[in-house]
């Protein structure tokens, strides 16, 4: 019996994944809306496949990969995310994910990705694979690659026009942590204020 664990903080995403995985023969599909439930279910249910959204509150999707694999070393992790930035794809694979799929993909590509993981192969869409390979071969400096996942999350929310208290509330962190993270982002990106951070986030597509 094939089992799966879907980790996403948006209930509507669970509906879609449950339907698609059901068509692929997954009889038991567990669902987690937060990191603590995700780790608990990984511990108790030992899923064969884990579908993980990177934009999770709390630990964040990237930081969940390692503890998930410690609990279920044989599980295959498919990142299913709106974020198509090369730096995230590369970091997810380096952390131990077996595949990366954009939420803009259609059902057929989802089926293809899951089939690849079940066969023990890595999966990236053609365009995504070229992008990752190009960035590594060309050695292009990407300012975003210097940011941690938490800094990416804070920058995205600031780019959406949220103030620091709203950022803190959304990520379940303290105001001080949000402020310190914002300061660290400005230093790494070489920008001087919130307005420039918002502009940077919009121009790099982090707000979409």
Secondary structure as a PSIPRED ss2 file (coil, helix, strand):
# PSIPRED VFORMAT (PSIPRED V4.0)

   1 X C   1.000  0.000  0.000
   2 X E   0.000  0.000  1.000
   3 X E   0.000  0.000  1.000
   4 X E   0.000  0.000  1.000
   5 X E   0.000  0.000  1.000
   6 X E   0.000  0.000  1.000
   7 X E   0.000  0.000  1.000
   8 X C   1.000  0.000  0.000
   9 X C   1.000  0.000  0.000
  10 X C   1.000  0.000  0.000
  11 X H   0.000  1.000  0.000
  12 X H   0.000  1.000  0.000
  13 X H   0.000  1.000  0.000
  14 X H   0.000  1.000  0.000
  15 X H   0.000  1.000  0.000
  16 X H   0.000  1.000  0.000
  17 X H   0.000  1.000  0.000
  18 X H   0.000  1.000  0.000
  19 X H   0.000  1.000  0.000
  20 X H   0.000  1.000  0.000
  21 X H   0.000  1.000  0.000
  22 X H   0.000  1.000  0.000
  23 X H   0.000  1.000  0.000
  24 X C   1.000  0.000  0.000
  25 X C   1.000  0.000  0.000
  26 X E   0.000  0.000  1.000
  27 X E   0.000  0.000  1.000
  28 X E   0.000  0.000  1.000
  29 X E   0.000  0.000  1.000
  30 X E   0.000  0.000  1.000
  31 X E   0.000  0.000  1.000
  32 X E   0.000  0.000  1.000
  33 X C   1.000  0.000  0.000
  34 X C   1.000  0.000  0.000
  35 X H   0.000  1.000  0.000
  36 X H   0.000  1.000  0.000
  37 X H   0.000  1.000  0.000
  38 X H   0.000  1.000  0.000
  39 X H   0.000  1.000  0.000
  40 X H   0.000  1.000  0.000
  41 X H   0.000  1.000  0.000
  42 X H   0.000  1.000  0.000
  43 X H   0.000  1.000  0.000
  44 X H   0.000  1.000  0.000
  45 X H   0.000  1.000  0.000
  46 X C   1.000  0.000  0.000
  47 X C   1.000  0.000  0.000
  48 X C   1.000  0.000  0.000
  49 X E   0.000  0.000  1.000
  50 X E   0.000  0.000  1.000
  51 X E   0.000  0.000  1.000
  52 X E   0.000  0.000  1.000
  53 X C   1.000  0.000  0.000
  54 X C   1.000  0.000  0.000
  55 X C   1.000  0.000  0.000
  56 X C   1.000  0.000  0.000
  57 X C   1.000  0.000  0.000
  58 X C   1.000  0.000  0.000
  59 X C   1.000  0.000  0.000
  60 X C   1.000  0.000  0.000
  61 X H   0.000  1.000  0.000
  62 X H   0.000  1.000  0.000
  63 X H   0.000  1.000  0.000
  64 X H   0.000  1.000  0.000
  65 X H   0.000  1.000  0.000
  66 X H   0.000  1.000  0.000
  67 X H   0.000  1.000  0.000
  68 X H   0.000  1.000  0.000
  69 X H   0.000  1.000  0.000
  70 X H   0.000  1.000  0.000
  71 X H   0.000  1.000  0.000
  72 X C   1.000  0.000  0.000
  73 X C   1.000  0.000  0.000
  74 X C   1.000  0.000  0.000
  75 X C   1.000  0.000  0.000
  76 X E   0.000  0.000  1.000
  77 X E   0.000  0.000  1.000
  78 X E   0.000  0.000  1.000
  79 X E   0.000  0.000  1.000
  80 X E   0.000  0.000  1.000
  81 X E   0.000  0.000  1.000
  82 X C   1.000  0.000  0.000
  83 X C   1.000  0.000  0.000
  84 X C   1.000  0.000  0.000
  85 X C   1.000  0.000  0.000
  86 X H   0.000  1.000  0.000
  87 X H   0.000  1.000  0.000
  88 X H   0.000  1.000  0.000
  89 X H   0.000  1.000  0.000
  90 X H   0.000  1.000  0.000
  91 X H   0.000  1.000  0.000
  92 X H   0.000  1.000  0.000
  93 X H   0.000  1.000  0.000
  94 X H   0.000  1.000  0.000
  95 X H   0.000  1.000  0.000
  96 X C   1.000  0.000  0.000
  97 X C   1.000  0.000  0.000
  98 X C   1.000  0.000  0.000
  99 X E   0.000  0.000  1.000
 100 X E   0.000  0.000  1.000
 101 X E   0.000  0.000  1.000
 102 X E   0.000  0.000  1.000
 103 X C   1.000  0.000  0.000
 104 X C   1.000  0.000  0.000
 105 X C   1.000  0.000  0.000
 106 X C   1.000  0.000  0.000
 107 X H   0.000  1.000  0.000
 108 X H   0.000  1.000  0.000
 109 X H   0.000  1.000  0.000
 110 X H   0.000  1.000  0.000
 111 X H   0.000  1.000  0.000
 112 X H   0.000  1.000  0.000
 113 X H   0.000  1.000  0.000
 114 X H   0.000  1.000  0.000
 115 X H   0.000  1.000  0.000
 116 X H   0.000  1.000  0.000
 117 X H   0.000  1.000  0.000
 118 X H   0.000  1.000  0.000
 119 X C   1.000  0.000  0.000
 120 X C   1.000  0.000  0.000
 121 X C   1.000  0.000  0.000
 122 X C   1.000  0.000  0.000
 123 X E   0.000  0.000  1.000
 124 X E   0.000  0.000  1.000
 125 X C   1.000  0.000  0.000
 126 X H   0.000  1.000  0.000
 127 X H   0.000  1.000  0.000
 128 X H   0.000  1.000  0.000
 129 X H   0.000  1.000  0.000
 130 X H   0.000  1.000  0.000
 131 X H   0.000  1.000  0.000
 132 X H   0.000  1.000  0.000
 133 X H   0.000  1.000  0.000
 134 X H   0.000  1.000  0.000
 135 X H   0.000  1.000  0.000
 136 X H   0.000  1.000  0.000
 137 X H   0.000  1.000  0.000
 138 X H   0.000  1.000  0.000
 139 X C   1.000  0.000  0.000
 140 X C   1.000  0.000  0.000
 141 X C   1.000  0.000  0.000
 142 X C   1.000  0.000  0.000
 143 X H   0.000  1.000  0.000
 144 X H   0.000  1.000  0.000
 145 X H   0.000  1.000  0.000
 146 X H   0.000  1.000  0.000
 147 X C   1.000  0.000  0.000
 148 X C   1.000  0.000  0.000
 149 X H   0.000  1.000  0.000
 150 X H   0.000  1.000  0.000
 151 X H   0.000  1.000  0.000
 152 X H   0.000  1.000  0.000
 153 X H   0.000  1.000  0.000
 154 X H   0.000  1.000  0.000
 155 X H   0.000  1.000  0.000
 156 X H   0.000  1.000  0.000
 157 X H   0.000  1.000  0.000
 158 X H   0.000  1.000  0.000
 159 X H   0.000  1.000  0.000
 160 X C   1.000  0.000  0.000
 161 X C   1.000  0.000  0.000
 162 X C   1.000  0.000  0.000
 163 X C   1.000  0.000  0.000
 164 X H   0.000  1.000  0.000
 165 X H   0.000  1.000  0.000
 166 X H   0.000  1.000  0.000
 167 X H   0.000  1.000  0.000
 168 X H   0.000  1.000  0.000
 169 X H   0.000  1.000  0.000
 170 X H   0.000  1.000  0.000
 171 X H   0.000  1.000  0.000
 172 X C   1.000  0.000  0.000
 173 X C   1.000  0.000  0.000
 174 X C   1.000  0.000  0.000
 175 X H   0.000  1.000  0.000
 176 X H   0.000  1.000  0.000
 177 X H   0.000  1.000  0.000
 178 X H   0.000  1.000  0.000
 179 X H   0.000  1.000  0.000
 180 X H   0.000  1.000  0.000
 181 X H   0.000  1.000  0.000
 182 X H   0.000  1.000  0.000
 183 X H   0.000  1.000  0.000
 184 X H   0.000  1.000  0.000
 185 X H   0.000  1.000  0.000
 186 X H   0.000  1.000  0.000
 187 X H   0.000  1.000  0.000
 188 X H   0.000  1.000  0.000
 189 X H   0.000  1.000  0.000
 190 X C   1.000  0.000  0.000
 191 X C   1.000  0.000  0.000
 192 X C   1.000  0.000  0.000
 193 X C   1.000  0.000  0.000
 194 X H   0.000  1.000  0.000
 195 X H   0.000  1.000  0.000
 196 X H   0.000  1.000  0.000
 197 X H   0.000  1.000  0.000
 198 X H   0.000  1.000  0.000
 199 X H   0.000  1.000  0.000
 200 X H   0.000  1.000  0.000
 201 X H   0.000  1.000  0.000
 202 X H   0.000  1.000  0.000
 203 X H   0.000  1.000  0.000
 204 X C   1.000  0.000  0.000
 205 X C   1.000  0.000  0.000
 206 X C   1.000  0.000  0.000
 207 X C   1.000  0.000  0.000
 208 X C   1.000  0.000  0.000
